[in-house]
Amino acid sequence: MQERKAPPAPVKKKINWKKFIKAIPGRVAKFFRDVVHELKKVTWPTKKDLFRYTVIVLITIAFFAIILGFFDFIWIRLIEFMALA
């Protein structure tokens, strides 16, 4: 049986640190230019839509808080009933 040879280790490129450090400010500036460019593409909600969405979220939170409070109340009563029995 032939022995398998291990695959050759990938050749690591040597990093030119001076070039890398000099390129950082340009790369950061490009990142922020790209962010601004992408934010210009966003469709922002109107004040009316924003108000409507906020009200919907608050109503939903209140609804689930009431349901969770109800189940918590029932659970506590059930545990108290079992502890006294």
C-alpha positions in Angstrom: 0.0 0.0 0.0 1.3 3.4 -0.9 1.6 6.1 1.8 -0.3 9.2 1.1 1.6 12.4 1.1 0.3 15.3 3.1 -1.0 18.1 0.9 1.5 21.0 0.6 0.9 23.8 3.1 -0.6 26.9 1.4 2.0 29.5 0.7 1.5 32.5 2.9 1.9 35.8 1.1 4.2 38.2 2.9 2.4 41.3 3.8 3.9 44.6 2.9 3.1 46.4 6.1 4.1 49.9 4.9 1.8 49.6 2.0 -1.0 48.2 4.2 -0.7 51.0 6.7 -0.7 53.7 4.1 -3.8 52.2 2.5 -5.9 52.3 5.7 -7.1 56.0 5.5 -8.2 55.5 1.9 -10.0 52.3 2.7 -11.8 53.9 5.7 -12.8 56.9 3.5 -14.1 54.6 0.8 -16.1 52.7 3.4 -17.9 55.9 4.6 -18.5 57.1 1.0 -20.1 53.7 0.2 -22.2 54.0 3.4 -23.5 57.4 2.4 -24.2 56.1 -1.2 -26.2 53.2 0.2 -28.1 55.4 2.6 -29.2 57.6 -0.3 -30.9 54.5 -1.8 -33.0 53.9 1.3 -36.7 54.7 1.2 -37.4 56.5 4.5 -40.9 56.4 6.0 -42.9 59.5 6.2 -43.9 61.0 9.6 -47.4 59.6 9.2 -46.0 56.1 8.5 -43.5 56.3 11.3 -46.3 57.3 13.8 -48.5 54.5 12.6 -45.7 51.9 12.9 -44.9 53.1 16.4 -48.5 52.8 17.5 -48.7 49.3 16.1 -45.5 48.3 17.9 -46.7 49.8 21.2 -50.1 48.0 20.9 -48.4 44.7 20.1 -46.1 45.0 23.1 -49.0 45.9 25.4 -51.0 42.9 24.1 -48.2 40.4 24.7 -47.4 41.9 28.1 -51.0 41.3 29.1 -50.9 37.7 27.8 -47.6 37.1 29.5 -48.9 38.6 32.8 -52.0 36.5 32.6 -50.0 33.2 32.1 -47.6 34.3 34.9 -50.6 34.9 37.3 -52.1 31.5 36.4 -48.7 29.8 36.8 -48.1 31.3 40.3 -51.6 30.4 41.4 -51.1 26.8 40.2 -47.7 26.5 42.0 -49.3 27.9 45.2 -52.2 25.5 44.9 -49.8 22.5 44.5 -47.6 23.7 47.4 -50.6 23.9 49.8 -52.1 20.6 48.7 
